[in-house]
Amino acid sequence: MSIGVDSMPTESRRIGVLTSGGDAPGMNAAIRSVVRVACGRGWTVLGFRRGLTGLIEGDFVELAPRAVANILQHGGTMLKTARSEAFRTETGRERARATLEASGVSGLVAIGGDGTFRGVHELARIWGGSIVGVPATIDNDVFGSDETIGFDTALNTALDAIDRIRDTASSHERIFIVEVMGRHSGFIALAVGTAGGAEEIFVPEAVTDLNQCCRRLVEANRRGKAMSILVVAEGEHEGDAFAIAEKVKVRTGFETRVTVLGHIQRGGPPTARDRILATKLGAYAVDMIAEGKSDVMVGEVRGDLIATPLEESGLRKKPLDPFLLKLIPILAR
Ligand code: F6P
């Protein structure tokens, strides 16, 4: 990684930055890093508001280094975000291209998840500037980076909730079904299930046999274990947390309760780990633009900063850790 602040600026340049898709804690830290590293090179940075919608509507503001002061510690995104339906159309993308040309930017940093990357990959086909993606989503379901910005914070928020639920679950000797976010992915469920000592997890990537799970709950009860926590990722095959709770109640006869953690997982101050990852990836994205790279996403894999083609990061699936998947029911004794 060659941070531009060490070298004298050689050219004046304008680049854009935006945040798109579901917000993730650490997006602000990434914006700050992009702005300050690019300005260190003598470049001008424009912040597009509400993600790809801002590109289409030409809604942007110039971000000087002081414009991003005191945002590092805040969740959410100062640039706002959205899921743009219009950008899925050719007309929407043509309008975005026209905005980029009219505003004179030659590079764009898109901070978001796989949906954002599929969108800007299409834009890269019709616009000649450099487009670099920075992975930020609590779901962690982006190929090309071991972790995405926001995942660690969401995981710790969910863990805090599960620790609290365990107190009441154990006092009342109940089975709690806790639903965590992750529309098509079980990264939060697997990680929080492991860290929070869940008895079972239900994720879209693997099939959990509910009958077997109910048998294990009954056996555990006979051995004197009267409370359990089952973690369910949204989008699980067996249905949502309420559907699973009902089935467990009918098949075991035990009292069940449901907690849906929902959007609580998306907010709050980013953890140190997310702030550091966001800072590194934001800076590296600017480096990629300086090197003339385009249609790529930056990521960190086994400690190394790497660039992956946007097409690949938007399409390929990152697998869950099979070792942890097997361990969860074994640990529940
Ligand atoms: O992509 C992040 C995420 O939080 C998913 O886990 C969740 O399914 C989805 O966004 C919810 O999206 P929205 O806030 O638009 O309802």
Residues whose N, C-alpha, C, O or C-beta is under 5 A from the ligand:
A	BS01	F6P	G22 D139 M181 G182 R183
